[in-house]
Amino acid sequence: MTADIRFAPATGVGSLPGGDAREAARTATGSFEDFPFLPELPARGPGADMIGRTAGMLVELYARVEPSGWRLGDRPGRDTKRARSWLGEDLDALEEFTQGYEGQVKVQAVGPWTLAAALELRNGEVALSDPGACRDLAASLAEGLRLHLEDVQNRVPGAQIVLQLDEPSLIAVLRGHVRSASGYRTHRAVDRQLVEAALRDVVGVHADGPVVVHSCAPDVPFALLRRAGAAAVSFDVSLLTERDDDAIGEAVEGGTRLFAGVVPGTDTALSDPAGSVMGVRTLWRRLGLHPGLLAEAVTVTPSCGLAGASPEYARKALAHCAQAARSLADNPE
């Protein structure tokens, strides 16, 4: 599924500021005419946050808000209903602004390991503490995503749907850095083969389209994500070090696409578009890759979600991504 996929030049990561679904959909579709995304608006409160939103997609597993966070329970309560209602509102708005559209559309959900590191069991410990709970959670997520993707396809029949799995906690899971409920210890590292297998199962749900895995943490495990079937990896370029060069070079040569986060996610003065992608060009030269490959191998995005930005900056940041992508295509060297 990876080598023959060509992604559009620029898109967003997922979250936007504010609480108006129609305004967010207008921004997401207007900023990227050939790669709009389904916006997430966490400012609305629990159920619109990324964990609650994805928990609302689960099949035969339900979650509710406790003072400590989201906790799994036996039946759907008001928090689950609220999460589903907001997702429906966001999908209605996206459908309205993509009438007749044909092309790539990106939707986002939290991946199985970040979900396992965030959702609590009845005893207050996260699902990550129980291998059986992790398996059940991944299976429930896979089925929920299958239904979600069907719904999006029905609403935007001309879309090639790109699924993004958000895995900001993946490195913490692999390294045993996820804290216990008491905070005095950490949960043991999960075996890399188990991590890869669960990711592969969830990625495999979207057999008809490509899957991007997003992590705005340092030390993104490019090789593991490639083996799990990710067609692209989304990351914050500013967090790369030369340690990552070999893994990125192998990924690109193997057909994996890079979603390069180059525009800061919170309000700041933006450089000129060419300056924003200078780090990508430098990386390319360091890897000894052909400059002509840049435009087809790289999609330009913000470094992470834009929920913490002002609405004006968020609009500017998305427009800046589109301009930076044009700069990359026009002047790859």
N, C-alpha and C positions, 0 to 999 in steps of 0.2 A: 504493500500500500504506500510505501514511502517514496521510492525513486521517481515515480512518474507524476507526483503531485506538484503543481505549481501554485503557490499562494500569491494572492494579491500583494502589492507593495507595502501597505500599511493598514493597521487596525488598532483598536483599543484593547485594553486588558480586560476590563469588565465593569468595575464600579465607577460611579459618577456621583457628584454631590447633589444634594437636594432630594425632594420627594415626589416630583411631578413626573409620572411615567411617560406621558406624551411628550413633554419637553425633552426628556432624556432620549427617547426614541428618535425624536427629530434631530437631536445633536449627533447621535451615533450613526444614523443613516445619512445625514447631510455631510458629515465629516469624511466619510469613507464610502463613496458611491459604489465601489466595487468590492468592499469587504466590511459591511456593517456588522455590528455585534449587538447582542441582547444586553442592555444595561442592567446593572444591579444598583439599587439605591438603599444602602444600609442605614442612612440617616433616618429612615422611617421607623426604625426600632427593631426589636427582636422578631425574627422571622424574615426580615429583609437583609439581615447580616448573612455572610456567606455560609456559615455553619447552619444557621436556622433554615435558610433557603434550601440548601441541599437536603437537610433532614426532612423537610416537607416533601421531598421527592421519593423518599424511601418507601418500599413496598412491605407491608406487614411488620414494619417497625415504626415506632412513633416517638417523638421527643417533645419534652416540655421545658420551659425555662425555670430553673432553680436559681437561688442567689449565687451559686457557684458556676452556673453556666447551663448548657443544654444537657438534659438527662433523658435517657431512653425509658419509655414506659410501655404499658400494655395496650393503650387505646389512644386514638386521636383526640386531642383536647383543643382548646382555643388557640394555642400557640401553633400547632400543626395547621389548623384551619386558616389562621392568619397568614402563615407562610405560603400556603397554596393560593390563597386569595391574591396576595401581592404578586406572585409569579404569574397568575392568570392575567392580572392587570397589565403587567409588563409585556406579556405575550400579545395581548389585545393591541397595545400601542405599537409594538413592532410590526404586527400584521397590517395595521393601518398605514404605516409608512413604507411598507415593502410591496404594495399592490403591484402586480405585474413584474416584480423584480426577478431577474435570473442571474445567479452568480453565488459566490460564497457568502455565507452568513455564519457568524461564530456565536456559539452559546457556551456558557461556563457552568461548571459545577465543581464542588470540592472533591478531590480524589479520595480513595479509600483509606490512605494512611493518615492524612491530615484529619479526616473525619474520625478515625479511630483514636487519634491523639486528643480530640476535643470533646467527643460525646461521652458522657458519664454513664456508667452502669448504676444499678440500684444502690450499690454499696458506696457510691461516690467516687470510685476509681474510674479512670477512663477505660474505654473498650480495649485500648491497646494492652491492658494488663491481662487480658483473657484471649488466648488464641482462637477459641471457639467463637467468641463474640466478634473477633476480627473477621473470621470467615463469614459469619452470618451477615455482618454489616456490608462486606464487599458484595455478597450475593444480592442483598436487598438493594444496594446502590445500583448494581448492574441492571436489575430489572426496572428500577425506577427511571434510570437514564434511557433505557430502551423505549419506555412509554413517553417520556419527555421528548425524545428525538422524533418519535412518530407524530406527536402533537405539533411540533414546530414544522415538520415537513408538510403536514396537512394545511397549516396556516400560510406557509410560504412555499407553494408547490414547485416553484422554479429554483429553489435554493439548493446549492450544494452545502450541506451543513458541516461545519467544522466544530468538533467538540473540544473544548479546552478543559482539562482537569487541573484544578489549582492544588498544588502540593507544597505549600510553604513550610510544613513541618516534616517533610520527608527526610531531610538530613538529620534532624533531631531524633527521628525514629530509628534511622540506621546507626546512629552513634550512641544511642542510649541516653539521650539528654532530655527526654520528656519527664517532667516532674510528677511525682505521686501526689495524691490529694493532700497529704500532710505537708508536702514541700520539703521534707527532710531527706528524701531519697529520689532516685530516678528509676524509671522502668527500664528493664534490660533491653539492650539493642535487639532488634528483630533481624533474623537471618536474611541476608540479601536475596537469597533464592526465594524465600517466602514473600518478601516485598515485591520482587519482580513478578512472581506468579500471580499475586492478587492484582497488580497493575495490569498485567497482560489480560486477565479475565475481564476487567472493566473496560480496557481499551477495545477488546474484541467485540463488545456490544455494538460498536459503531462500525460494522463491517462494510457499510456502504460509503463511508467517508473517512477523512483523516482526523486524527486525534493529536492535539498539542498538549504537552504537559508544561505547566507554568510554575516556576519557583523563583521568587525574588529574594532567596537566601543565598549566601555564599556556597561554593563547592557543589554546584549542581551535578548530580551523577549522570552525565551525558550517556555513558556506555550502557548503564543499567536501563535508562529510559528508552534507548534505541532497541535493546533486546526485548523490552516489554511491548514494543510495537508502535511507539510514538513516531508519528510522521514528522513532528517538529518539536523543538524544545524552546520555551519562552523564558527569558532570564534578564536580569539587570546587568547591562554591560559594565557598569562602574564597579561591580563586585568581582569581575574576572581578574585572575592573576595569570602569570605565565605558566603556572602549574596546570592550568586548564587547557593549554594549547594543544597538546597531543590528542586529548579526548575530543576537542572541538574539531580539529583537523580530520580525525577519523570519522566523526559524525557527518561532516559535510561531504567527504569523499564517498561515504556510504549512502548518500542521498537524503540524509536528515536535514530538514530546513531549520533555520535559526530565526526565532522571533526576538529581535534585539531591542531590549528596553533602553532607550537612549534619552528620553525626555523625562525630567524629574516629575514625580507624582504629586508634589506639593508646590505651592506658589513660589516662584523664583523668577529671576530675570533669565529669559531664554536667549541663547546665543543665536547666531544665524543658522539656518538649517544645515548648511554644509559643515559647520563646526560641530553640530550635534552628532553627526555620523563619522567624525574624524576617528573616534576610537574603533569603529568597525573597520574602517580602511586600514588603520594601523595593525589591527588584529590580522587582517587578510594578508598584509605584506609579511607579517611575522610568520604566518603559516605557509607562506610561499604559494598561495592559491592564486589562480588566474583571476585578474580583476573583472573580466567579463562574466564570471560566475556570480558576482556579488548580488546583482539585482534579482536574479532568479533564486538565489539561496537564502536571501535575507528579507524578512518582513519587519518594518520599523514600527515600534510600539512605545508607549510610555514605559518607564522602568517598573511600575507596579500600578495598582488601581488608583483612581483619582478621587476616591471618596473624601479624602482629607483636604482637597483643593477647593478654592473658591469656584463658583460656577463660571465666572469669566475666564479664570486661568484654565479650567478644564477644557473649555471650548478652544482656547488658544493652543493648549498642549496637543489636542487631537489634530488641529489644523497643521501644527508644526510637524507632527509625525508624517503627514502626507507630503509636506514640502521637503522634509529631510529625505524621504524615500525617493522623490523625484531627483534630488541632488545626487543621491547614490547611483541612480540609474544613468543620469546624464554625465557624471564625472566619477566613474568607478575608481580611478587612480588618484 
